[in-house]
Amino acid sequence: MSDSPTIIGRSEQLNFIDLNVQVPAKIDTGAYHSAIHCVKAVKVKRGDKTVLQAELLGHPCAPTVYSMEFTDYELVAVKNSFGHSAIRYKIKLRVKLGSKSFWASFTLADRTDNIMPVLIGRELVKSRFLVDVSKTSVDRHLLRKIYRENSLTKKGSED
């Protein structure tokens, strides 16, 4: 078996092993951290421990919400492409991309306005993958259609 990096495209299906779900993810070599869609994350005291309760996904292109608790989390500063900083929670999840399974770090971010619920940054890519931007395993046109339909359905139900 070779230790050479696997080639991935500009967008891929990412399997979250513990959630038993596969979601579309955008590969962004300009971003350092990876991010997963999350609109609610709160710290809760459990005895002498503090846990982070987070509702992951629930995005137009990954509509099921997964409630999870994390004892291993941290706060990190993340700078966006406009230079604005934000403080986010960072957690670890087991993932499978291509034929490789591993633990990966994700910051929790509201990605409602993004077509893909997950962004994969350099931290996850390095030493594992090479990115060929001419390739993709995600049909972006179909995904955009699903995003629009689910966004309109959600907005209609809020009225």
DSSP file with accessible surface (Angstrom, degrees, kcal/mol):
  #  RESIDUE AA STRUCTURE BP1 BP2  ACC     N-H-->O    O-->H-N    N-H-->O    O-->H-N    TCO  KAPPA ALPHA  PHI   PSI    X-CA   Y-CA   Z-CA
    1    1 A M              0   0  233      0, 0.0     2,-0.2     0, 0.0     0, 0.0   0.000 360.0 360.0 360.0 137.7    0.0    0.0    0.0
    2    2 A S        -     0   0   80      1,-0.1     0, 0.0     2,-0.1     0, 0.0  -0.549 360.0-153.4 -89.7 145.9    1.3    3.4   -1.0
    3    3 A D        +     0   0  157     -2,-0.2    -1,-0.1     2,-0.0     3,-0.1   0.305  58.2 123.1 -94.2   7.1    1.7    6.4    1.4
    4    4 A S  S    S-     0   0   72      1,-0.1    -2,-0.1   125,-0.0     0, 0.0  -0.380  73.1 -93.3 -70.9 148.9    1.3    8.8   -1.5
    5    5 A P        -     0   0   53      0, 0.0   124,-0.3     0, 0.0     2,-0.3  -0.280  36.3-121.0 -63.0 145.3   -1.5   11.4   -1.2
    6    6 A T  E     -a  129   0A  43    122,-2.1   124,-2.5    -3,-0.1     2,-0.4  -0.626  26.4-118.2 -81.6 144.0   -4.9   10.6   -2.8
    7    7 A I  E     +a  130   0A 100     -2,-0.3     2,-0.3   122,-0.2   124,-0.2  -0.718  36.5 178.0 -87.8 129.3   -6.2   13.0   -5.5
    8    8 A I  E     -a  131   0A   5    122,-3.0   124,-3.1    -2,-0.4   127,-0.2  -0.869  20.1-124.8-123.5 162.9   -9.4   14.8   -4.6
    9    9 A G        -     0   0    0     -2,-0.3   127,-0.3   122,-0.2   124,-0.2  -0.224  39.7 -83.7 -96.7-169.8  -11.4   17.4   -6.5
   10   10 A R  S    S+     0   0  113    125,-2.6    17,-2.6   122,-0.5     2,-0.3   0.683 117.5  21.9 -72.6 -18.1  -12.7   20.9   -5.7
   11   11 A S  E    S+B   26   0B   5    124,-0.4   126,-2.3    15,-0.2   127,-0.6  -0.980  74.8 172.6-149.0 141.0  -15.8   19.3   -4.0
   12   12 A E  E     -B   25   0B  32     13,-2.3    13,-2.6    -2,-0.3     2,-0.5  -0.931  38.6-101.1-141.8 162.8  -16.2   15.9   -2.6
   13   13 A Q  E     -B   24   0B  61     -2,-0.3     2,-0.5    11,-0.2    85,-0.4  -0.804  38.8-158.5 -86.4 125.5  -18.7   13.8   -0.6
   14   14 A L  E     -B   23   0B   0      9,-3.2     9,-2.7    -2,-0.5     2,-0.6  -0.928   4.6-146.4-110.0 128.3  -17.4   13.6    3.0
   15   15 A N  E     -BC  22  96B  45     81,-2.5    81,-2.3    -2,-0.5     2,-0.9  -0.841   0.5-153.3 -97.8 120.9  -18.5   10.7    5.2
   16   16 A F  E  >> -BC  21  95B   1      5,-3.0     5,-1.4    -2,-0.6     4,-1.2  -0.847  12.5-159.6 -90.8 107.2  -19.0   11.5    8.9
   17   17 A I  T >45S+     0   0   51     77,-1.5     3,-0.6    -2,-0.9    -1,-0.2   0.907  84.5  45.0 -59.7 -49.7  -18.4    8.0   10.4
   18   18 A D  T 345S+     0   0   81     76,-0.6    -1,-0.2     1,-0.2    77,-0.1   0.742 117.7  45.1 -71.8 -21.8  -20.1    8.5   13.8
   19   19 A L  T 345S-     0   0   22     -3,-0.4    -1,-0.2    75,-0.3    -2,-0.2   0.580 100.1-137.5 -92.0 -13.5  -23.1   10.2   12.2
   20   20 A N  T <<5 +     0   0  142     -4,-1.2     2,-0.3    -3,-0.6    -3,-0.2   0.927  62.1 121.5  54.3  48.7  -23.4    7.7    9.4
   21   21 A V  E   < -B   16   0B  30     -5,-1.4    -5,-3.0     2,-0.0     2,-0.5  -0.992  53.5-148.1-141.2 146.9  -24.0   10.4    6.9
   22   22 A Q  E     +B   15   0B 118     -2,-0.3    -7,-0.2    -7,-0.2    -9,-0.1  -0.968  23.8 177.4-116.1 128.9  -22.3   11.6    3.7
   23   23 A V  E     -B   14   0B   3     -9,-2.7    -9,-3.2    -2,-0.5     2,-0.2  -0.941  34.2 -99.7-131.5 154.0  -22.5   15.3    2.9
   24   24 A P  E     -B   13   0B   8      0, 0.0    94,-0.8     0, 0.0     2,-0.4  -0.486  40.7-169.4 -72.4 141.4  -21.1   17.5    0.1
   25   25 A A  E     -Bd  12 118B   0    -13,-2.6   -13,-2.3    -2,-0.2     2,-0.4  -0.997  17.6-136.4-136.1 138.4  -18.0   19.4    1.1
   26   26 A K  E     -Bd  11 119B  84     92,-2.5    94,-3.4    -2,-0.4     2,-0.6  -0.794  17.9-137.8 -92.2 132.5  -16.1   22.2   -0.7
   27   27 A I  E     + d   0 120B  13    -17,-2.6     2,-0.5    -2,-0.4    94,-0.2  -0.804  24.4 180.0 -89.4 124.4  -12.3   22.0   -0.7
   28   28 A D    >   -     0   0   51     92,-3.2     3,-1.4    -2,-0.6    94,-0.4  -0.861  15.7-177.8-130.7  97.8  -10.8   25.4    0.0
   29   29 A T  T 3  S+     0   0   83     -2,-0.5    -1,-0.1     1,-0.3    92,-0.1   0.575  84.1  64.9 -74.0  -5.9   -7.0   25.4    0.0
   30   30 A G  T 3  S+     0   0   59     -3,-0.1     2,-0.4    91,-0.0    -1,-0.3   0.659  91.8  75.1 -84.8 -17.8   -7.2   29.1    1.0
   31   31 A A    <   -     0   0   23     -3,-1.4    91,-3.1    89,-0.2    92,-0.2  -0.766  62.8-162.2 -95.1 139.5   -8.8   28.2    4.3
   32   32 A Y  S    S+     0   0   96     -2,-0.4    91,-2.4    89,-0.3    92,-0.4   0.938  74.5  51.2 -81.5 -52.3   -6.7   26.8    7.1
   33   33 A H  S    S-     0   0   37     89,-0.1     2,-0.2    88,-0.1    89,-0.1  -0.540  78.3-130.6 -86.1 152.2   -9.5   25.3    9.2
   34   34 A S  E     -e  106   0B   0     71,-0.5    73,-2.9    -2,-0.2     2,-0.3  -0.649  25.9-156.1 -90.9 156.1  -12.3   23.1    8.1
   35   35 A A  E     -eF 107 119B   4     84,-2.4    84,-2.6    71,-0.3     2,-0.4  -0.989  11.0-160.1-138.7 146.4  -15.8   24.0    9.1
   36   36 A I  E     -eF 108 118B   0     71,-2.4    73,-2.3    -2,-0.3    82,-0.2  -0.958  36.8 -98.1-123.5 145.0  -19.1   22.2    9.6
   37   37 A H  E     +e  109   0B   2     80,-1.7    20,-2.8    -2,-0.4     2,-0.3  -0.398  53.9 154.7 -65.3 129.8  -22.6   23.8    9.6
   38   38 A C  E     +I   56   0C  10     71,-2.1    18,-0.2    18,-0.2     3,-0.1  -0.925  23.5 177.3-156.5 126.6  -23.9   24.5   13.1
   39   39 A V  E    S+     0   0C  90     16,-0.8     2,-0.4    -2,-0.3    17,-0.1   0.523  74.8  44.8-107.9 -10.3  -26.4   27.1   14.2
   40   40 A K  E     +I   55   0C 110     15,-0.7    15,-2.4     2,-0.0     2,-0.3  -0.960  55.3 153.6-140.2 122.7  -26.5   26.1   17.9
   41   41 A A  E     +I   54   0C  31     -2,-0.4     2,-0.3    13,-0.2    13,-0.2  -0.962  12.8 170.1-145.4 124.0  -23.7   25.3   20.3
   42   42 A V  E     -I   53   0C  61     11,-2.5    11,-3.3    -2,-0.3     2,-0.4  -0.990  31.2-124.9-136.3 146.6  -23.9   25.8   24.1
   43   43 A K  E     -I   52   0C 114     -2,-0.3     2,-0.4     9,-0.2     9,-0.2  -0.744  30.5-171.7 -89.4 136.8  -21.7   24.8   27.0
   44   44 A V  E     -I   51   0C  42      7,-3.0     7,-3.0    -2,-0.4     2,-0.4  -0.990  22.5-124.1-131.4 137.4  -23.5   22.8   29.7
   45   45 A K  E     -I   50   0C 143     -2,-0.4     2,-0.5     5,-0.2     5,-0.2  -0.663  24.8-177.9 -80.3 129.4  -22.3   21.8   33.2
   46   46 A R  E >   -I   49   0C 112      3,-3.8     3,-2.4    -2,-0.4     2,-0.3  -0.881  63.1 -61.7-126.6  96.2  -22.4   18.0   33.8
   47   47 A G  T 3  S-     0   0   76     -2,-0.5    -1,-0.0     1,-0.3     0, 0.0  -0.478 120.0 -16.4  64.5-121.4  -21.3   17.4   37.3
   48   48 A D  T 3  S+     0   0  146     -2,-0.3     2,-0.3    -3,-0.1    -1,-0.3   0.371 127.6  79.8 -96.1   5.0  -17.7   18.6   37.5
   49   49 A K  E <   -I   46   0C 126     -3,-2.4    -3,-3.8     2,-0.0     2,-0.5  -0.815  66.8-142.9-112.1 152.9  -17.3   18.7   33.7
   50   50 A T  E     -I   45   0C  51     -2,-0.3     2,-0.3    -5,-0.2    -5,-0.2  -0.960  21.9-169.2-110.7 128.7  -18.4   21.1   31.1
   51   51 A V  E     -I   44   0C   8     -7,-3.0    -7,-3.0    -2,-0.5     2,-0.6  -0.864  20.3-128.6-116.3 154.0  -19.6   19.7   27.8
   52   52 A L  E     -IJ  43  70C   0     18,-2.9    18,-2.3    -2,-0.3     2,-0.5  -0.905  19.2-159.3-101.0 118.5  -20.3   21.4   24.5
   53   53 A Q  E     +IJ  42  69C  64    -11,-3.3   -11,-2.5    -2,-0.6     2,-0.4  -0.892  18.7 177.3 -97.3 127.1  -23.7   20.5   23.1
   54   54 A A  E     -IJ  41  68C   2     14,-2.8    14,-2.7    -2,-0.5     2,-0.7  -0.983  30.0-145.4-134.9 141.8  -23.9   21.2   19.3
   55   55 A E  E     -IJ  40  67C  66    -15,-2.4   -16,-0.8    -2,-0.4   -15,-0.7  -0.922  30.1-159.6-104.5 106.0  -26.5   20.7   16.6
   56   56 A L  E     -IJ  38  66C   0     10,-3.0    10,-2.5    -2,-0.7   -18,-0.2  -0.624  49.3  -9.3 -93.1 148.9  -24.6   19.8   13.5
   57   57 A L  E     + J   0  65C   3    -20,-2.8   -18,-0.2    -2,-0.3     8,-0.2  -0.425  53.0 148.7  64.3-138.4  -25.9   20.1    9.9
   58   58 A G  E     +     0   0C  12      4,-1.6     7,-0.2     6,-1.3    -1,-0.1   0.831  41.5 146.2  74.6  30.1  -29.6   20.9    9.5
   59   59 A H  E >   - J   0  62C   1      3,-1.9     3,-2.0     5,-0.3    -1,-0.3  -0.651  67.5-105.4 -99.1 154.3  -28.4   22.7    6.3
   60   60 A P  T 3  S+     0   0    9      0, 0.0    90,-0.1     0, 0.0    -1,-0.1   0.834 124.9  40.5 -52.1 -31.4  -30.5   22.9    3.1
   61   61 A C  T 3  S+     0   0   16      1,-0.3    86,-0.1    54,-0.2    85,-0.0   0.378 129.8  29.6 -99.5   4.3  -28.2   20.3    1.5
   62   62 A A  E <  S+J   59   0C  10     -3,-2.0    -3,-1.9   -39,-0.1    -4,-1.6  -0.489  76.1 173.1-153.6  71.4  -27.9   18.2    4.6
   63   63 A P  E     +     0   0C  87      0, 0.0     2,-0.2     0, 0.0    -2,-0.1   0.691  44.2  97.0 -69.3 -20.8  -31.2   18.7    6.3
   64   64 A T  E     -     0   0C  82     -6,-0.1    -6,-1.3    -5,-0.1     2,-0.4  -0.501  67.8-139.7 -72.1 133.8  -31.0   16.2    9.2
   65   65 A V  E     -J   57   0C  73     -2,-0.2     2,-0.6    -8,-0.2    -8,-0.2  -0.802  11.8-159.1 -93.7 133.7  -29.9   17.8   12.5
   66   66 A Y  E     -J   56   0C  51    -10,-2.5   -10,-3.0    -2,-0.4     2,-0.5  -0.954   4.9-152.8-115.9 114.0  -27.4   15.7   14.6
   67   67 A S  E     +J   55   0C  91     -2,-0.6     2,-0.3   -12,-0.2   -12,-0.2  -0.773  26.1 168.4 -87.3 125.8  -27.2   16.6   18.3
   68   68 A M  E     -J   54   0C  42    -14,-2.7   -14,-2.8    -2,-0.5     2,-0.4  -0.935  27.1-142.0-136.5 157.4  -23.8   15.8   19.7
   69   69 A E  E     -J   53   0C  91     -2,-0.3     2,-0.4   -16,-0.2   -16,-0.2  -0.966  14.8-166.3-121.1 140.8  -21.9   16.4   22.9
   70   70 A F  E     +J   52   0C  18    -18,-2.3   -18,-2.9    -2,-0.4     3,-0.1  -0.990  21.7 177.0-129.4 130.7  -18.2   17.1   23.0
   71   71 A T  S    S+     0   0   97     -2,-0.4     2,-0.8   -20,-0.2   -21,-0.1   0.643  81.3  64.6 -97.2 -22.7  -15.9   17.1   26.1
   72   72 A D  S    S+     0   0  107     20,-0.1    20,-0.5   -20,-0.1     2,-0.3  -0.864  75.2 120.1-104.0  98.0  -12.8   17.7   23.9
   73   73 A Y        -     0   0   52     -2,-0.8     2,-0.3    18,-0.1    18,-0.2  -0.958  34.8-168.3-150.1 164.9  -13.3   21.1   22.3
   74   74 A E  E     -G   90   0B 102     16,-1.6    16,-2.7    -2,-0.3     2,-0.4  -0.967  26.0-110.6-150.2 165.6  -11.5   24.5   22.2
   75   75 A L  E     +G   89   0B  96     -2,-0.3     2,-0.3    14,-0.2    14,-0.2  -0.876  37.5 180.0 -99.7 134.2  -12.0   28.1   21.1
   76   76 A V  E     -G   88   0B  21     12,-2.7    12,-2.8    -2,-0.4     2,-0.5  -0.959  29.0-119.9-132.7 152.9  -10.0   29.3   18.1
   77   77 A A  E     -G   87   0B  65     -2,-0.3     2,-0.4    10,-0.2    10,-0.2  -0.799  30.2-168.6 -90.9 130.0   -9.8   32.5   16.2
   78   78 A V  E     -G   86   0B  19      8,-3.2     8,-2.3    -2,-0.5     2,-0.5  -0.981   7.5-155.2-122.4 131.9  -10.7   32.2   12.5
   79   79 A K  E     -G   85   0B 144     -2,-0.4     6,-0.2     6,-0.2     2,-0.1  -0.907  12.7-145.4-108.1 129.8  -10.1   34.9   10.0
   80   80 A N    >   -     0   0   70      4,-2.7     3,-2.2    -2,-0.5    -1,-0.0  -0.268  36.4 -90.3 -85.8 179.2  -12.3   35.1    6.8
   81   81 A S  T 3  S+     0   0  115      1,-0.3    -1,-0.1     2,-0.1    -2,-0.0   0.671 126.8  57.2 -66.3 -15.8  -11.2   36.1    3.4
   82   82 A F  T 3  S-     0   0  167      2,-0.1    -1,-0.3     0, 0.0     3,-0.1   0.406 120.0-108.1 -91.3  -1.1  -12.1   39.7    4.2
   83   83 A G  S <  S+     0   0   43     -3,-2.2     2,-0.3     1,-0.3    -2,-0.1   0.488  73.0 140.1  89.5   3.6   -9.8   39.8    7.2
   84   84 A H        -     0   0  126     -5,-0.0    -4,-2.7     1,-0.0    -1,-0.3  -0.664  42.1-142.4 -83.2 135.2  -12.5   39.7    9.8
   85   85 A S  E     +G   79   0B  83     -2,-0.3     2,-0.3    -6,-0.2    -6,-0.2  -0.700  19.4 179.6 -98.0 148.3  -11.9   37.5   12.8
   86   86 A A  E     -G   78   0B  45     -8,-2.3    -8,-3.2    -2,-0.3     2,-0.5  -0.985  26.5-127.2-141.4 149.6  -14.4   35.4   14.7
   87   87 A I  E     +G   77   0B 116     -2,-0.3     2,-0.3   -10,-0.2   -10,-0.2  -0.868  37.7 174.2 -97.6 127.2  -14.0   33.1   17.7
   88   88 A R  E     -G   76   0B  70    -12,-2.8   -12,-2.7    -2,-0.5     2,-0.2  -0.948  34.5-107.9-131.8 155.5  -15.4   29.6   17.0
   89   89 A Y  E     -G   75   0B  52     -2,-0.3    19,-2.1    19,-0.3     2,-0.4  -0.556  31.3-153.3 -75.2 145.9  -15.6   26.3   18.8
   90   90 A K  E     +GH  74 107B  24    -16,-2.7   -16,-1.6    17,-0.2     2,-0.2  -0.992  19.0 171.5-125.7 127.9  -13.4   23.6   17.3
   91   91 A I  E     - H   0 106B   2     15,-2.8    15,-2.8    -2,-0.4     2,-0.4  -0.773  27.3-120.3-127.7 171.1  -14.3   19.9   17.7
   92   92 A K  E     + H   0 105B  98    -20,-0.5     2,-0.3    -2,-0.2    13,-0.2  -0.957  27.4 177.0-119.1 138.6  -13.0   16.6   16.3
   93   93 A L  E     - H   0 104B   6     11,-2.6    11,-2.7    -2,-0.4     2,-0.5  -0.975  33.1-114.0-135.1 149.2  -15.0   14.1   14.2
   94   94 A R  E     + H   0 103B  93     -2,-0.3   -77,-1.5     9,-0.2   -76,-0.6  -0.716  45.3 176.1 -83.3 129.1  -14.1   10.8   12.5
   95   95 A V  E     -CH  16 102B   0      7,-3.1     7,-2.4    -2,-0.5     2,-0.4  -0.882  27.2-148.2-130.8 162.9  -14.4   11.2    8.8
   96   96 A K  E     +CH  15 101B  87    -81,-2.3   -81,-2.5    -2,-0.3     2,-0.4  -0.994  16.1 176.1-132.4 124.8  -13.8    9.2    5.6
   97   97 A L  E >   - H   0 100B   0      3,-2.5     3,-2.0    -2,-0.4     2,-0.2  -0.994  68.3 -34.9-128.7 120.6  -12.7   10.9    2.4
   98   98 A G  T 3  S-     0   0   52    -85,-0.4   -83,-0.1    -2,-0.4   -90,-0.0  -0.471 126.2 -28.8  63.9-130.1  -12.0    8.7   -0.5
   99   99 A S  T 3  S+     0   0   96     -2,-0.2     2,-0.5    -3,-0.1    -1,-0.3   0.395 118.8  98.0 -97.2   3.9  -10.4    5.6    0.9
  100  100 A K  E <   - H   0  97B  52     -3,-2.0    -3,-2.5    28,-0.0     2,-0.4  -0.807  50.1-169.7-102.8 130.1   -8.9    7.3    4.0
  101  101 A S  E     + H   0  96B  74     -2,-0.5     2,-0.3    -5,-0.2    -5,-0.2  -0.944  26.1 134.4-113.8 138.4  -10.6    7.4    7.4
  102  102 A F  E     - H   0  95B  31     -7,-2.4    -7,-3.1    -2,-0.4     2,-0.4  -0.980  55.7 -84.8-169.0 168.2   -9.2    9.6   10.2
  103  103 A W  E     - H   0  94B 149     -2,-0.3     2,-0.3    -9,-0.2    -9,-0.2  -0.729  46.9-174.8 -84.7 137.1  -10.0   12.1   12.9
  104  104 A A  E     - H   0  93B   5    -11,-2.7   -11,-2.6    -2,-0.4     2,-0.3  -0.978  21.6-125.1-136.2 148.5  -10.4   15.7   11.7
  105  105 A S  E     - H   0  92B  22     -2,-0.3   -71,-0.5   -13,-0.2     2,-0.4  -0.738  27.6-178.1 -92.8 140.2  -10.9   19.1   13.3
  106  106 A F  E     -eH  34  91B   1    -15,-2.8   -15,-2.8    -2,-0.3   -71,-0.3  -0.999  20.6-139.0-136.1 138.1  -13.8   21.3   12.4
  107  107 A T  E     -eH  35  90B   1    -73,-2.9   -71,-2.4    -2,-0.4     2,-0.6  -0.651  29.9-116.3 -87.1 154.1  -14.8   24.7   13.5
  108  108 A L  E     +e   36   0B  15    -19,-2.1     2,-0.3    -2,-0.3   -19,-0.3  -0.838  47.4 162.3 -95.0 121.5  -18.6   25.3   14.1
  109  109 A A  E     -e   37   0B  10    -73,-2.3   -71,-2.1    -2,-0.6     2,-0.9  -0.984  46.7-112.5-141.4 148.7  -20.0   27.9   11.7
  110  110 A D        +     0   0  102     -2,-0.3     3,-0.2   -73,-0.2   -73,-0.1  -0.736  38.4 169.3 -80.0 106.6  -23.3   29.0   10.3
  111  111 A R    >   +     0   0   22     -2,-0.9     3,-2.0     1,-0.2    -1,-0.1   0.027  33.5 123.0-107.8  25.4  -23.0   28.0    6.6
  112  112 A T  T 3  S+     0   0   41      1,-0.3    -1,-0.2   -74,-0.1    -2,-0.0   0.866  75.5  50.1 -54.7 -39.1  -26.7   28.6    5.8
  113  113 A D  T 3  S+     0   0  147     -3,-0.2     2,-0.4     3,-0.0    -1,-0.3   0.442  99.2  82.5 -83.6   1.2  -25.7   31.1    3.1
  114  114 A N  S <  S-     0   0   68     -3,-2.0    -3,-0.1     1,-0.1     0, 0.0  -0.845  76.9-136.3-104.3 144.5  -23.2   28.6    1.5
  115  115 A I  S    S+     0   0   29     -2,-0.4   -54,-0.2   -55,-0.1    -1,-0.1   0.886  91.8  58.3 -66.7 -36.4  -24.3   25.8   -0.8
  116  116 A M  S    S-     0   0    4      1,-0.1   -91,-0.1   -56,-0.1    -2,-0.1  -0.809  71.6-150.3-100.9 132.4  -22.1   23.3    0.8
  117  117 A P  S    S+     0   0    0      0, 0.0   -80,-1.7     0, 0.0     2,-0.4   0.614  81.9  50.2 -74.9 -10.5  -22.6   22.5    4.6
  118  118 A V  E     -dF  25  36B   0    -94,-0.8   -92,-2.5   -82,-0.2     2,-0.4  -0.986  62.4-163.1-132.6 138.7  -18.9   21.6    5.0
  119  119 A L  E     -dF  26  35B  20    -84,-2.6   -84,-2.4    -2,-0.4     2,-0.6  -0.979  11.5-151.8-117.3 132.2  -15.7   23.4    4.1
  120  120 A I  E     -d   27   0B   0    -94,-3.4   -92,-3.2    -2,-0.4   -89,-0.2  -0.929  18.2-168.8-108.1 120.1  -12.4   21.5    4.0
  121  121 A G    >>  -     0   0    0     -2,-0.6     4,-1.7   -94,-0.2     3,-0.9  -0.366  39.2 -87.5-101.2-178.0   -9.3   23.5    4.7
  122  122 A R  H 3> S+     0   0  109    -91,-3.1     4,-3.0   -94,-0.4   -90,-0.2   0.809 117.7  66.9 -60.5 -34.4   -5.6   22.9    4.4
  123  123 A E  H 34 S+     0   0   42    -91,-2.4    -1,-0.2     1,-0.2   -90,-0.1   0.895 109.5  37.5 -57.0 -40.0   -5.2   21.4    7.9
  124  124 A L  H <4 S+     0   0    6     -3,-0.9    -1,-0.2   -92,-0.4    -2,-0.2   0.868 119.6  48.3 -78.0 -36.2   -7.3   18.4    6.8
  125  125 A V  H >X S+     0   0   13     -4,-1.7     4,-2.4     3,-0.1     3,-2.1   0.894  84.7 103.5 -74.1 -40.5   -5.8   18.2    3.3
  126  126 A K  T 3< S+     0   0  117     -4,-3.0     4,-0.1     1,-0.3    -5,-0.0  -0.077  94.5   0.5 -57.2 139.3   -2.1   18.4    4.1
  127  127 A S  T 34 S+     0   0  116      2,-0.2    -1,-0.3     1,-0.1     3,-0.1   0.417 130.9  61.0  66.7  -0.3   -0.1   15.2    3.9
  128  128 A R  T <4 S+     0   0   72     -3,-2.1  -122,-2.1     1,-0.3     2,-0.3   0.677 103.2  24.5-117.7 -37.6   -3.2   13.2    2.9
  129  129 A F  E  <  -a    6   0A   8     -4,-2.4     2,-0.4  -124,-0.3    -1,-0.3  -0.937  50.6-146.3-136.2 154.7   -4.5   14.6   -0.4
  130  130 A L  E     -a    7   0A 101   -124,-2.5  -122,-3.0    -2,-0.3     2,-0.6  -0.965  28.6-134.9-113.6 138.5   -3.6   16.5   -3.5
  131  131 A V  E     -a    8   0A  46     -2,-0.4     2,-0.7  -124,-0.2  -122,-0.2  -0.847  17.1-171.8-101.5 123.3   -6.3   18.7   -5.0
  132  132 A D    >   -     0   0   51   -124,-3.1     3,-2.1    -2,-0.6  -122,-0.5  -0.939   9.0-161.3-109.1 104.7   -7.1   18.6   -8.7
  133  133 A V  T 3  S+     0   0  104     -2,-0.7  -123,-0.2     1,-0.3    -1,-0.1   0.636  85.8  67.0 -67.9  -9.9   -9.5   21.5   -9.3
  134  134 A S  T 3  S+     0   0   89   -125,-0.1     2,-0.3  -124,-0.0    -1,-0.3   0.569  96.1  70.5 -83.8  -6.0  -10.6   20.0  -12.6
  135  135 A K    <   +     0   0  109     -3,-2.1  -125,-2.6  -127,-0.2  -124,-0.4  -0.779  53.9 163.2-110.8 155.5  -12.2   17.1  -10.7
  136  136 A T        -     0   0   53     -2,-0.3  -124,-0.2  -127,-0.3    -3,-0.0  -0.955  30.2-159.3-162.4 148.8  -15.3   16.9   -8.5
  137  137 A S  S    S+     0   0   61   -126,-2.3     2,-0.5    -2,-0.3  -125,-0.2   0.312  77.0  82.9-107.9   3.9  -17.5   14.1   -7.2
  138  138 A V  S    S-     0   0    8   -127,-0.6     2,-1.2  -113,-0.1     3,-0.1  -0.930  75.3-136.7-113.7 129.3  -20.4   16.6   -6.5
  139  139 A D     >  -     0   0   96     -2,-0.5     4,-2.5     1,-0.2     5,-0.2  -0.721  21.4-169.5 -80.9  97.4  -22.9   17.7   -9.1
  140  140 A R  H  > S+     0   0   91     -2,-1.2     4,-2.7     1,-0.2     5,-0.2   0.843  81.1  55.3 -62.6 -34.6  -22.9   21.4   -8.2
  141  141 A H  H  > S+     0   0  144      2,-0.2     4,-1.9     1,-0.2    -1,-0.2   0.936 111.5  43.8 -65.7 -43.9  -25.9   22.2  -10.4
  142  142 A L  H  > S+     0   0   91      2,-0.2     4,-2.4     1,-0.2    -2,-0.2   0.922 113.8  51.2 -65.3 -42.6  -28.0   19.5   -8.7
  143  143 A L  H  X S+     0   0   15     -4,-2.5     4,-2.8     1,-0.2    -2,-0.2   0.910 108.2  51.6 -62.3 -41.6  -26.8   20.6   -5.3
  144  144 A R  H  X S+     0   0   68     -4,-2.7     4,-2.6     2,-0.2    -1,-0.2   0.909 109.8  50.5 -62.0 -39.7  -27.7   24.3   -6.1
  145  145 A K  H  X S+     0   0  118     -4,-1.9     4,-2.6     2,-0.2    -2,-0.2   0.937 111.8  46.6 -63.9 -46.2  -31.2   23.1   -7.1
  146  146 A I  H  X S+     0   0   58     -4,-2.4     4,-2.8     2,-0.2     5,-0.3   0.926 111.9  52.2 -60.7 -43.7  -31.6   21.1   -3.8
  147  147 A Y  H  X S+     0   0   36     -4,-2.8     4,-2.4     1,-0.2    -2,-0.2   0.939 111.7  45.4 -59.1 -48.7  -30.3   24.1   -1.9
  148  148 A R  H  X S+     0   0  150     -4,-2.6     4,-2.4     2,-0.2     5,-0.2   0.928 114.3  48.1 -62.6 -46.4  -32.8   26.5   -3.5
  149  149 A E  H  X S+     0   0   97     -4,-2.6     4,-2.3     1,-0.2    -2,-0.2   0.936 115.7  43.2 -60.9 -47.5  -35.7   24.1   -3.0
  150  150 A N  H  X S+     0   0   55     -4,-2.8     4,-2.2    -5,-0.2    -1,-0.2   0.846 113.1  52.6 -69.9 -32.7  -35.0   23.4    0.6
  151  151 A S  H  X S+     0   0   20     -4,-2.4     4,-2.4    -5,-0.3    -1,-0.2   0.919 111.7  46.0 -67.6 -41.9  -34.2   27.1    1.4
  152  152 A L  H  X S+     0   0  122     -4,-2.4     4,-2.5    -5,-0.2    -2,-0.2   0.909 112.5  50.7 -67.2 -40.3  -37.6   28.1   -0.1
  153  153 A T  H  X S+     0   0   98     -4,-2.3     4,-1.8    -5,-0.2    -2,-0.2   0.930 112.4  47.1 -62.1 -44.6  -39.4   25.3    1.8
  154  154 A K  H  X S+     0   0  102     -4,-2.2     4,-0.9     1,-0.2    -2,-0.2   0.920 112.9  48.1 -65.0 -43.2  -37.8   26.4    5.0
  155  155 A K  H >X S+     0   0  132     -4,-2.4     4,-0.7     1,-0.2     3,-0.5   0.896 110.3  53.1 -64.8 -38.7  -38.6   30.1    4.5
  156  156 A G  H >< S+     0   0   46     -4,-2.5     3,-0.6     1,-0.2    -1,-0.2   0.867 106.8  51.7 -65.1 -33.3  -42.2   29.2    3.6
  157  157 A S  H 3< S+     0   0   91     -4,-1.8    -1,-0.2     1,-0.2    -2,-0.2   0.704 104.3  57.7 -77.4 -17.9  -42.6   27.3    6.8
  158  158 A E  H <<        0   0  134     -4,-0.9    -1,-0.2    -3,-0.5    -2,-0.2   0.629 360.0 360.0 -84.8 -16.9  -41.4   30.2    8.9
  159  159 A D    <<        0   0  175     -4,-0.7    -3,-0.0    -3,-0.6    -4,-0.0  -0.259 360.0 360.0 -75.4 360.0  -44.1   32.6    7.6
